[in-house]
Amino acid sequence: MGIADQFKDKAQELADQAKQKAGQGRDPAQDRASDARNRDQEHGSDASTGLRDRAQDAKDQARERFDR
């Protein structure tokens, strides 16, 4: 085995280790964000539209109370 082969083997070994560690180190926030995206996709755009409508209603009510 030549020196070049040793470097290739070591480089491949390090790349494999990096891939393993990257998969293990998922952040809980990433998991929650992924879950939220999945829920939005399951419920379609109706869910986000409903949330937007509720937020707009709350904002309108707050303005009305403030203007009194």
VEXSE-205028 format. One record per residue (C-alpha): residue in one letter; x, y, z. Coordinates in nm, 4 decimals. Each point is the difference from the previous one (the first is absolute). Example, Ala and Ser with C-alpha at 12.3 -4.5 7.8 and 13.67 -1.06 7.14 Angstrom:
% residues 2
<site type="A" u="1.2300" v="-0.4500" w="0.7800"/>
<site type="S" u="0.1370" v="0.3440" w="-0.0660"/>
% end
This chain:
% residues 68
<site type="M" u="0.0000" v="0.0000" w="0.0000"/>
<site type="G" u="0.1440" v="0.3325" w="-0.1034"/>
<site type="I" u="-0.0155" v="0.3316" w="0.1793"/>
<site type="A" u="-0.2683" v="0.1279" w="-0.2371"/>
<site type="D" u="-0.2221" v="-0.2975" w="0.0844"/>
<site type="Q" u="0.0460" v="0.0639" w="0.3717"/>
<site type="F" u="-0.1134" v="0.3614" w="-0.0402"/>
<site type="K" u="-0.3032" v="-0.1057" w="-0.2059"/>
<site type="D" u="-0.0978" v="-0.2562" w="0.2615"/>
<site type="K" u="0.0404" v="0.2517" w="0.2828"/>
<site type="A" u="-0.1977" v="0.2636" w="-0.1893"/>
<site type="Q" u="-0.2820" v="-0.2485" w="-0.0606"/>
<site type="E" u="0.0044" v="-0.1049" w="0.3638"/>
<site type="L" u="-0.0257" v="0.3597" w="0.1182"/>
<site type="A" u="-0.2814" v="0.0724" w="-0.2453"/>
<site type="D" u="-0.1935" v="-0.3014" w="0.1271"/>
<site type="Q" u="0.0476" v="0.1103" w="0.3611"/>
<site type="A" u="-0.1203" v="0.3505" w="-0.0840"/>
<site type="K" u="-0.3163" v="-0.1368" w="-0.1623"/>
<site type="Q" u="-0.0739" v="-0.2157" w="0.3039"/>
<site type="K" u="0.0467" v="0.2851" w="0.2442"/>
<site type="A" u="-0.2068" v="0.2375" w="-0.2106"/>
<site type="G" u="-0.2915" v="-0.2427" w="0.0123"/>
<site type="Q" u="0.0277" v="-0.0474" w="0.3760"/>
<site type="G" u="0.0167" v="0.3659" w="0.0930"/>
<site type="R" u="-0.3439" v="0.1147" w="-0.1037"/>
<site type="D" u="-0.1153" v="0.2971" w="0.1953"/>
<site type="P" u="-0.3373" v="-0.0353" w="0.1783"/>
<site type="A" u="-0.1052" v="0.3314" w="-0.1526"/>
<site type="Q" u="0.0595" v="-0.1443" w="-0.3465"/>
<site type="D" u="-0.2194" v="-0.2944" w="0.0919"/>
<site type="R" u="-0.2805" v="0.2297" w="0.1169"/>
<site type="A" u="0.0257" v="0.2117" w="-0.3146"/>
<site type="S" u="-0.0135" v="-0.3105" w="-0.2145"/>
<site type="D" u="-0.3046" v="-0.1234" w="0.1910"/>
<site type="A" u="-0.1720" v="0.3358" w="-0.0477"/>
<site type="R" u="0.0688" v="-0.0058" w="-0.3746"/>
<site type="N" u="-0.1408" v="-0.3514" w="-0.0203"/>
<site type="R" u="-0.3156" v="0.1041" w="0.1861"/>
<site type="D" u="-0.0457" v="0.2978" w="-0.2321"/>
<site type="Q" u="0.0349" v="-0.2236" w="-0.3036"/>
<site type="E" u="-0.2479" v="-0.2515" w="0.1399"/>
<site type="H" u="-0.2616" v="0.2652" w="0.0715"/>
<site type="G" u="0.0677" v="0.1952" w="-0.3156"/>
<site type="S" u="-0.0241" v="0.3714" w="-0.0392"/>
<site type="D" u="-0.3292" v="0.0102" w="0.1932"/>
<site type="A" u="0.1866" v="-0.0276" w="0.3302"/>
<site type="S" u="0.2291" v="0.2916" w="-0.0699"/>
<site type="T" u="-0.2886" v="0.2063" w="-0.1374"/>
<site type="G" u="-0.1982" v="-0.0659" w="0.3157"/>
<site type="L" u="0.2904" v="0.1076" w="0.2179"/>
<site type="R" u="0.0467" v="0.3141" w="-0.2046"/>
<site type="D" u="-0.3681" v="0.0823" w="0.0326"/>
<site type="R" u="0.0087" v="-0.0500" w="0.3776"/>
<site type="A" u="0.3080" v="0.2214" w="0.0283"/>
<site type="Q" u="-0.1638" v="0.2707" w="-0.2083"/>
<site type="D" u="-0.3151" v="-0.0181" w="0.2140"/>
<site type="A" u="0.2030" v="0.0340" w="0.3196"/>
<site type="K" u="0.1846" v="0.2969" w="-0.1445"/>
<site type="D" u="-0.3264" v="0.1673" w="-0.1027"/>
<site type="Q" u="-0.1521" v="-0.0560" w="0.3438"/>
<site type="A" u="0.3047" v="0.1478" w="0.1705"/>
<site type="R" u="-0.0173" v="0.3070" w="-0.2215"/>
<site type="E" u="-0.3689" v="0.0433" w="0.0745"/>
<site type="R" u="0.0639" v="-0.0173" w="0.3751"/>
<site type="F" u="0.2871" v="0.2444" w="-0.0272"/>
<site type="D" u="-0.2033" v="0.2499" w="-0.2063"/>
<site type="R" u="-0.2812" v="0.0167" w="0.2569"/>
% end
